Amino acid sequence: MIILLTVAIAPSLALFSYFYLRDDFVEEPSKLIFQCFIYGAVLTFPILFIQYVFDVEGVFSRVFTQKVFFPSIVEEFFKWLVLIIAVYRHIDFEDPYDGILYGASVSLGFATIENILYLFEFGMQTAFLRAFLPVSSHALFGVVMGFYLGKAKFSTGKSGRKWLGVALLGSLILHLAYNAILYLNTSWSYGVIPFMIFLWWFGLRKVKQAHQLSVSHYHDHTSLHP
């Protein structure tokens, strides 16, 4: 059991460590990062319960809606809602790159619990596949959401609301595309692998852009307060 838990948690810790170590603007980890992970982990249970109820009650007549649209919308909306309620106006949200960390933390909290439940049911033979697909994809959805959350937080005027909407829409489109590819495409070489390569490229691009925004943020702050 200990080995199974370790295997289930390790991918999330590895991914988060990578994103955290890219942060050059903080001397010690914020308590809010750990709280975000817990929020995401707790969020797993109501989301899975909602999906189970809708499945049992046969709410959707089409399997595509049930397997692709509904899970994507529910998961990304609730993660976005948690970030808006618990993180967006928090004092520890100090620069645009923090959005990456908080978005990834919430997503990895969700992915970790989901991964634990999945490995307990299907065994360790699925561990590598789970690390490559659901865990890393959730992390990158969170990175994209967090990037635009950071843009919203440190934008001036009315553009902040626009970026809040993009934070939800961007991660949702990626999640929909991911679920649709898994549902419709049986060829890894023409479907899943190219999409994951794109997702990693896109996510790491947002990490780099968030880093540059944070550099500009601290430069502007220093200029205004010498």
MODELLER restraints for C-alpha pairs under 7 A, 6 or more apart:
rsr = mdl.restraints
at = mdl.atoms
rsr.add(forms.Gaussian(group=physical.xy_distance, feature=features.Distance(at['CA:4:A'], at['CA:124:A']), mean=6.86, stdev=0.5))
rsr.add(forms.Gaussian(group=physical.xy_distance, feature=features.Distance(at['CA:5:A'], at['CA:116:A']), mean=6.47, stdev=0.5))
rsr.add(forms.Gaussian(group=physical.xy_distance, feature=features.Distance(at['CA:7:A'], at['CA:127:A']), mean=6.96, stdev=0.5))
rsr.add(forms.Gaussian(group=physical.xy_distance, feature=features.Distance(at['CA:8:A'], at['CA:112:A']), mean=6.68, stdev=0.5))
rsr.add(forms.Gaussian(group=physical.xy_distance, feature=features.Distance(at['CA:8:A'], at['CA:115:A']), mean=5.73, stdev=0.5))
rsr.add(forms.Gaussian(group=physical.xy_distance, feature=features.Distance(at['CA:8:A'], at['CA:116:A']), mean=5.24, stdev=0.5))
rsr.add(forms.Gaussian(group=physical.xy_distance, feature=features.Distance(at['CA:8:A'], at['CA:119:A']), mean=6.96, stdev=0.5))
rsr.add(forms.Gaussian(group=physical.xy_distance, feature=features.Distance(at['CA:9:A'], at['CA:112:A']), mean=5.80, stdev=0.5))
rsr.add(forms.Gaussian(group=physical.xy_distance, feature=features.Distance(at['CA:11:A'], at['CA:131:A']), mean=5.71, stdev=0.5))
rsr.add(forms.Gaussian(group=physical.xy_distance, feature=features.Distance(at['CA:11:A'], at['CA:135:A']), mean=6.96, stdev=0.5))
rsr.add(forms.Gaussian(group=physical.xy_distance, feature=features.Distance(at['CA:12:A'], at['CA:108:A']), mean=5.78, stdev=0.5))
rsr.add(forms.Gaussian(group=physical.xy_distance, feature=features.Distance(at['CA:12:A'], at['CA:112:A']), mean=6.33, stdev=0.5))
rsr.add(forms.Gaussian(group=physical.xy_distance, feature=features.Distance(at['CA:12:A'], at['CA:135:A']), mean=6.63, stdev=0.5))
rsr.add(forms.Gaussian(group=physical.xy_distance, feature=features.Distance(at['CA:19:A'], at['CA:101:A']), mean=6.80, stdev=0.5))
rsr.add(forms.Gaussian(group=physical.xy_distance, feature=features.Distance(at['CA:20:A'], at['CA:101:A']), mean=6.58, stdev=0.5))
rsr.add(forms.Gaussian(group=physical.xy_distance, feature=features.Distance(at['CA:30:A'], at['CA:92:A']), mean=6.97, stdev=0.5))
rsr.add(forms.Gaussian(group=physical.xy_distance, feature=features.Distance(at['CA:33:A'], at['CA:102:A']), mean=5.88, stdev=0.5))
rsr.add(forms.Gaussian(group=physical.xy_distance, feature=features.Distance(at['CA:33:A'], at['CA:105:A']), mean=6.35, stdev=0.5))
rsr.add(forms.Gaussian(group=physical.xy_distance, feature=features.Distance(at['CA:36:A'], at['CA:102:A']), mean=6.20, stdev=0.5))
rsr.add(forms.Gaussian(group=physical.xy_distance, feature=features.Distance(at['CA:36:A'], at['CA:105:A']), mean=5.52, stdev=0.5))
rsr.add(forms.Gaussian(group=physical.xy_distance, feature=features.Distance(at['CA:36:A'], at['CA:106:A']), mean=4.93, stdev=0.5))
rsr.add(forms.Gaussian(group=physical.xy_distance, feature=features.Distance(at['CA:37:A'], at['CA:105:A']), mean=4.69, stdev=0.5))
rsr.add(forms.Gaussian(group=physical.xy_distance, feature=features.Distance(at['CA:37:A'], at['CA:106:A']), mean=4.81, stdev=0.5))
rsr.add(forms.Gaussian(group=physical.xy_distance, feature=features.Distance(at['CA:37:A'], at['CA:108:A']), mean=6.60, stdev=0.5))
rsr.add(forms.Gaussian(group=physical.xy_distance, feature=features.Distance(at['CA:37:A'], at['CA:109:A']), mean=4.38, stdev=0.5))
rsr.add(forms.Gaussian(group=physical.xy_distance, feature=features.Distance(at['CA:38:A'], at['CA:109:A']), mean=6.04, stdev=0.5))
rsr.add(forms.Gaussian(group=physical.xy_distance, feature=features.Distance(at['CA:39:A'], at['CA:106:A']), mean=6.29, stdev=0.5))
rsr.add(forms.Gaussian(group=physical.xy_distance, feature=features.Distance(at['CA:40:A'], at['CA:79:A']), mean=6.94, stdev=0.5))
rsr.add(forms.Gaussian(group=physical.xy_distance, feature=features.Distance(at['CA:40:A'], at['CA:106:A']), mean=4.25, stdev=0.5))
rsr.add(forms.Gaussian(group=physical.xy_distance, feature=features.Distance(at['CA:40:A'], at['CA:107:A']), mean=5.97, stdev=0.5))
rsr.add(forms.Gaussian(group=physical.xy_distance, feature=features.Distance(at['CA:40:A'], at['CA:108:A']), mean=6.99, stdev=0.5))
rsr.add(forms.Gaussian(group=physical.xy_distance, feature=features.Distance(at['CA:40:A'], at['CA:109:A']), mean=4.33, stdev=0.5))
rsr.add(forms.Gaussian(group=physical.xy_distance, feature=features.Distance(at['CA:40:A'], at['CA:110:A']), mean=4.49, stdev=0.5))
rsr.add(forms.Gaussian(group=physical.xy_distance, feature=features.Distance(at['CA:41:A'], at['CA:109:A']), mean=4.21, stdev=0.5))
rsr.add(forms.Gaussian(group=physical.xy_distance, feature=features.Distance(at['CA:41:A'], at['CA:110:A']), mean=4.48, stdev=0.5))
rsr.add(forms.Gaussian(group=physical.xy_distance, feature=features.Distance(at['CA:41:A'], at['CA:113:A']), mean=5.78, stdev=0.5))
rsr.add(forms.Gaussian(group=physical.xy_distance, feature=features.Distance(at['CA:43:A'], at['CA:110:A']), mean=6.51, stdev=0.5))
rsr.add(forms.Gaussian(group=physical.xy_distance, feature=features.Distance(at['CA:44:A'], at['CA:110:A']), mean=5.29, stdev=0.5))
rsr.add(forms.Gaussian(group=physical.xy_distance, feature=features.Distance(at['CA:44:A'], at['CA:113:A']), mean=6.73, stdev=0.5))
rsr.add(forms.Gaussian(group=physical.xy_distance, feature=features.Distance(at['CA:44:A'], at['CA:114:A']), mean=6.81, stdev=0.5))
rsr.add(forms.Gaussian(group=physical.xy_distance, feature=features.Distance(at['CA:47:A'], at['CA:74:A']), mean=6.96, stdev=0.5))
rsr.add(forms.Gaussian(group=physical.xy_distance, feature=features.Distance(at['CA:47:A'], at['CA:75:A']), mean=6.71, stdev=0.5))
rsr.add(forms.Gaussian(group=physical.xy_distance, feature=features.Distance(at['CA:60:A'], at['CA:66:A']), mean=5.96, stdev=0.5))
rsr.add(forms.Gaussian(group=physical.xy_distance, feature=features.Distance(at['CA:68:A'], at['CA:176:A']), mean=6.29, stdev=0.5))
rsr.add(forms.Gaussian(group=physical.xy_distance, feature=features.Distance(at['CA:68:A'], at['CA:179:A']), mean=5.20, stdev=0.5))
rsr.add(forms.Gaussian(group=physical.xy_distance, feature=features.Distance(at['CA:68:A'], at['CA:180:A']), mean=5.76, stdev=0.5))
rsr.add(forms.Gaussian(group=physical.xy_distance, feature=features.Distance(at['CA:69:A'], at['CA:176:A']), mean=6.33, stdev=0.5))
rsr.add(forms.Gaussian(group=physical.xy_distance, feature=features.Distance(at['CA:72:A'], at['CA:172:A']), mean=6.35, stdev=0.5))
rsr.add(forms.Gaussian(group=physical.xy_distance, feature=features.Distance(at['CA:72:A'], at['CA:175:A']), mean=5.62, stdev=0.5))
rsr.add(forms.Gaussian(group=physical.xy_distance, feature=features.Distance(at['CA:72:A'], at['CA:176:A']), mean=5.69, stdev=0.5))
rsr.add(forms.Gaussian(group=physical.xy_distance, feature=features.Distance(at['CA:73:A'], at['CA:172:A']), mean=6.43, stdev=0.5))
rsr.add(forms.Gaussian(group=physical.xy_distance, feature=features.Distance(at['CA:76:A'], at['CA:168:A']), mean=6.83, stdev=0.5))
rsr.add(forms.Gaussian(group=physical.xy_distance, feature=features.Distance(at['CA:76:A'], at['CA:171:A']), mean=6.77, stdev=0.5))
rsr.add(forms.Gaussian(group=physical.xy_distance, feature=features.Distance(at['CA:76:A'], at['CA:172:A']), mean=5.94, stdev=0.5))
rsr.add(forms.Gaussian(group=physical.xy_distance, feature=features.Distance(at['CA:77:A'], at['CA:168:A']), mean=6.74, stdev=0.5))
rsr.add(forms.Gaussian(group=physical.xy_distance, feature=features.Distance(at['CA:79:A'], at['CA:106:A']), mean=6.60, stdev=0.5))
rsr.add(forms.Gaussian(group=physical.xy_distance, feature=features.Distance(at['CA:79:A'], at['CA:107:A']), mean=6.98, stdev=0.5))
rsr.add(forms.Gaussian(group=physical.xy_distance, feature=features.Distance(at['CA:80:A'], at['CA:168:A']), mean=6.17, stdev=0.5))
rsr.add(forms.Gaussian(group=physical.xy_distance, feature=features.Distance(at['CA:88:A'], at['CA:153:A']), mean=6.90, stdev=0.5))
rsr.add(forms.Gaussian(group=physical.xy_distance, feature=features.Distance(at['CA:95:A'], at['CA:214:A']), mean=5.53, stdev=0.5))
rsr.add(forms.Gaussian(group=physical.xy_distance, feature=features.Distance(at['CA:95:A'], at['CA:217:A']), mean=6.85, stdev=0.5))
rsr.add(forms.Gaussian(group=physical.xy_distance, feature=features.Distance(at['CA:96:A'], at['CA:150:A']), mean=4.16, stdev=0.5))
rsr.add(forms.Gaussian(group=physical.xy_distance, feature=features.Distance(at['CA:96:A'], at['CA:151:A']), mean=6.14, stdev=0.5))
rsr.add(forms.Gaussian(group=physical.xy_distance, feature=features.Distance(at['CA:96:A'], at['CA:154:A']), mean=6.82, stdev=0.5))
rsr.add(forms.Gaussian(group=physical.xy_distance, feature=features.Distance(at['CA:96:A'], at['CA:210:A']), mean=5.77, stdev=0.5))
rsr.add(forms.Gaussian(group=physical.xy_distance, feature=features.Distance(at['CA:96:A'], at['CA:213:A']), mean=6.17, stdev=0.5))
rsr.add(forms.Gaussian(group=physical.xy_distance, feature=features.Distance(at['CA:96:A'], at['CA:214:A']), mean=5.30, stdev=0.5))
rsr.add(forms.Gaussian(group=physical.xy_distance, feature=features.Distance(at['CA:97:A'], at['CA:150:A']), mean=6.60, stdev=0.5))
rsr.add(forms.Gaussian(group=physical.xy_distance, feature=features.Distance(at['CA:97:A'], at['CA:210:A']), mean=4.92, stdev=0.5))
rsr.add(forms.Gaussian(group=physical.xy_distance, feature=features.Distance(at['CA:97:A'], at['CA:211:A']), mean=5.69, stdev=0.5))
rsr.add(forms.Gaussian(group=physical.xy_distance, feature=features.Distance(at['CA:97:A'], at['CA:214:A']), mean=5.95, stdev=0.5))
rsr.add(forms.Gaussian(group=physical.xy_distance, feature=features.Distance(at['CA:98:A'], at['CA:150:A']), mean=6.89, stdev=0.5))
rsr.add(forms.Gaussian(group=physical.xy_distance, feature=features.Distance(at['CA:99:A'], at['CA:146:A']), mean=4.19, stdev=0.5))
rsr.add(forms.Gaussian(group=physical.xy_distance, feature=features.Distance(at['CA:99:A'], at['CA:147:A']), mean=5.52, stdev=0.5))
rsr.add(forms.Gaussian(group=physical.xy_distance, feature=features.Distance(at['CA:99:A'], at['CA:149:A']), mean=5.72, stdev=0.5))
rsr.add(forms.Gaussian(group=physical.xy_distance, feature=features.Distance(at['CA:99:A'], at['CA:150:A']), mean=4.61, stdev=0.5))
rsr.add(forms.Gaussian(group=physical.xy_distance, feature=features.Distance(at['CA:100:A'], at['CA:143:A']), mean=4.92, stdev=0.5))
rsr.add(forms.Gaussian(group=physical.xy_distance, feature=features.Distance(at['CA:100:A'], at['CA:146:A']), mean=4.36, stdev=0.5))
rsr.add(forms.Gaussian(group=physical.xy_distance, feature=features.Distance(at['CA:100:A'], at['CA:147:A']), mean=5.29, stdev=0.5))
rsr.add(forms.Gaussian(group=physical.xy_distance, feature=features.Distance(at['CA:102:A'], at['CA:146:A']), mean=6.52, stdev=0.5))
rsr.add(forms.Gaussian(group=physical.xy_distance, feature=features.Distance(at['CA:103:A'], at['CA:142:A']), mean=4.44, stdev=0.5))
rsr.add(forms.Gaussian(group=physical.xy_distance, feature=features.Distance(at['CA:103:A'], at['CA:143:A']), mean=5.62, stdev=0.5))
rsr.add(forms.Gaussian(group=physical.xy_distance, feature=features.Distance(at['CA:103:A'], at['CA:145:A']), mean=6.08, stdev=0.5))
rsr.add(forms.Gaussian(group=physical.xy_distance, feature=features.Distance(at['CA:103:A'], at['CA:146:A']), mean=4.30, stdev=0.5))
rsr.add(forms.Gaussian(group=physical.xy_distance, feature=features.Distance(at['CA:104:A'], at['CA:139:A']), mean=5.15, stdev=0.5))
rsr.add(forms.Gaussian(group=physical.xy_distance, feature=features.Distance(at['CA:104:A'], at['CA:142:A']), mean=4.42, stdev=0.5))
rsr.add(forms.Gaussian(group=physical.xy_distance, feature=features.Distance(at['CA:104:A'], at['CA:143:A']), mean=5.22, stdev=0.5))
rsr.add(forms.Gaussian(group=physical.xy_distance, feature=features.Distance(at['CA:107:A'], at['CA:138:A']), mean=5.59, stdev=0.5))
rsr.add(forms.Gaussian(group=physical.xy_distance, feature=features.Distance(at['CA:107:A'], at['CA:139:A']), mean=5.56, stdev=0.5))
rsr.add(forms.Gaussian(group=physical.xy_distance, feature=features.Distance(at['CA:107:A'], at['CA:142:A']), mean=5.28, stdev=0.5))
rsr.add(forms.Gaussian(group=physical.xy_distance, feature=features.Distance(at['CA:108:A'], at['CA:135:A']), mean=6.99, stdev=0.5))
rsr.add(forms.Gaussian(group=physical.xy_distance, feature=features.Distance(at['CA:108:A'], at['CA:138:A']), mean=6.57, stdev=0.5))
rsr.add(forms.Gaussian(group=physical.xy_distance, feature=features.Distance(at['CA:108:A'], at['CA:139:A']), mean=5.60, stdev=0.5))
rsr.add(forms.Gaussian(group=physical.xy_distance, feature=features.Distance(at['CA:111:A'], at['CA:135:A']), mean=5.41, stdev=0.5))
rsr.add(forms.Gaussian(group=physical.xy_distance, feature=features.Distance(at['CA:111:A'], at['CA:138:A']), mean=6.37, stdev=0.5))
rsr.add(forms.Gaussian(group=physical.xy_distance, feature=features.Distance(at['CA:119:A'], at['CA:126:A']), mean=6.97, stdev=0.5))
rsr.add(forms.Gaussian(group=physical.xy_distance, feature=features.Distance(at['CA:119:A'], at['CA:127:A']), mean=6.90, stdev=0.5))
rsr.add(forms.Gaussian(group=physical.xy_distance, feature=features.Distance(at['CA:140:A'], at['CA:203:A']), mean=5.56, stdev=0.5))
rsr.add(forms.Gaussian(group=physical.xy_distance, feature=features.Distance(at['CA:141:A'], at['CA:171:A']), mean=5.03, stdev=0.5))
rsr.add(forms.Gaussian(group=physical.xy_distance, feature=features.Distance(at['CA:141:A'], at['CA:174:A']), mean=6.94, stdev=0.5))
rsr.add(forms.Gaussian(group=physical.xy_distance, feature=features.Distance(at['CA:141:A'], at['CA:175:A']), mean=6.99, stdev=0.5))
rsr.add(forms.Gaussian(group=physical.xy_distance, feature=features.Distance(at['CA:143:A'], at['CA:203:A']), mean=6.24, stdev=0.5))
rsr.add(forms.Gaussian(group=physical.xy_distance, feature=features.Distance(at['CA:144:A'], at['CA:167:A']), mean=6.97, stdev=0.5))
rsr.add(forms.Gaussian(group=physical.xy_distance, feature=features.Distance(at['CA:144:A'], at['CA:170:A']), mean=6.82, stdev=0.5))
rsr.add(forms.Gaussian(group=physical.xy_distance, feature=features.Distance(at['CA:144:A'], at['CA:171:A']), mean=6.01, stdev=0.5))
rsr.add(forms.Gaussian(group=physical.xy_distance, feature=features.Distance(at['CA:144:A'], at['CA:203:A']), mean=6.18, stdev=0.5))
rsr.add(forms.Gaussian(group=physical.xy_distance, feature=features.Distance(at['CA:144:A'], at['CA:206:A']), mean=6.59, stdev=0.5))
rsr.add(forms.Gaussian(group=physical.xy_distance, feature=features.Distance(at['CA:145:A'], at['CA:167:A']), mean=4.42, stdev=0.5))
rsr.add(forms.Gaussian(group=physical.xy_distance, feature=features.Distance(at['CA:145:A'], at['CA:168:A']), mean=6.24, stdev=0.5))
rsr.add(forms.Gaussian(group=physical.xy_distance, feature=features.Distance(at['CA:145:A'], at['CA:170:A']), mean=6.73, stdev=0.5))
rsr.add(forms.Gaussian(group=physical.xy_distance, feature=features.Distance(at['CA:145:A'], at['CA:171:A']), mean=5.56, stdev=0.5))
rsr.add(forms.Gaussian(group=physical.xy_distance, feature=features.Distance(at['CA:146:A'], at['CA:167:A']), mean=6.94, stdev=0.5))
rsr.add(forms.Gaussian(group=physical.xy_distance, feature=features.Distance(at['CA:147:A'], at['CA:206:A']), mean=6.34, stdev=0.5))
rsr.add(forms.Gaussian(group=physical.xy_distance, feature=features.Distance(at['CA:147:A'], at['CA:210:A']), mean=6.24, stdev=0.5))
rsr.add(forms.Gaussian(group=physical.xy_distance, feature=features.Distance(at['CA:148:A'], at['CA:163:A']), mean=5.59, stdev=0.5))
rsr.add(forms.Gaussian(group=physical.xy_distance, feature=features.Distance(at['CA:148:A'], at['CA:164:A']), mean=6.61, stdev=0.5))
rsr.add(forms.Gaussian(group=physical.xy_distance, feature=features.Distance(at['CA:148:A'], at['CA:166:A']), mean=6.54, stdev=0.5))
rsr.add(forms.Gaussian(group=physical.xy_distance, feature=features.Distance(at['CA:148:A'], at['CA:167:A']), mean=4.80, stdev=0.5))
rsr.add(forms.Gaussian(group=physical.xy_distance, feature=features.Distance(at['CA:149:A'], at['CA:163:A']), mean=6.65, stdev=0.5))
rsr.add(forms.Gaussian(group=physical.xy_distance, feature=features.Distance(at['CA:149:A'], at['CA:164:A']), mean=5.80, stdev=0.5))
rsr.add(forms.Gaussian(group=physical.xy_distance, feature=features.Distance(at['CA:149:A'], at['CA:167:A']), mean=5.81, stdev=0.5))
rsr.add(forms.Gaussian(group=physical.xy_distance, feature=features.Distance(at['CA:151:A'], at['CA:163:A']), mean=6.41, stdev=0.5))
rsr.add(forms.Gaussian(group=physical.xy_distance, feature=features.Distance(at['CA:152:A'], at['CA:160:A']), mean=3.97, stdev=0.5))
rsr.add(forms.Gaussian(group=physical.xy_distance, feature=features.Distance(at['CA:152:A'], at['CA:161:A']), mean=6.55, stdev=0.5))
rsr.add(forms.Gaussian(group=physical.xy_distance, feature=features.Distance(at['CA:152:A'], at['CA:163:A']), mean=4.88, stdev=0.5))
rsr.add(forms.Gaussian(group=physical.xy_distance, feature=features.Distance(at['CA:152:A'], at['CA:164:A']), mean=5.71, stdev=0.5))
rsr.add(forms.Gaussian(group=physical.xy_distance, feature=features.Distance(at['CA:153:A'], at['CA:160:A']), mean=6.38, stdev=0.5))
rsr.add(forms.Gaussian(group=physical.xy_distance, feature=features.Distance(at['CA:181:A'], at['CA:191:A']), mean=6.10, stdev=0.5))
rsr.add(forms.Gaussian(group=physical.xy_distance, feature=features.Distance(at['CA:181:A'], at['CA:192:A']), mean=6.50, stdev=0.5))
rsr.add(forms.Gaussian(group=physical.xy_distance, feature=features.Distance(at['CA:182:A'], at['CA:192:A']), mean=6.82, stdev=0.5))
rsr.add(forms.Gaussian(group=physical.xy_distance, feature=features.Distance(at['CA:185:A'], at['CA:191:A']), mean=6.00, stdev=0.5))
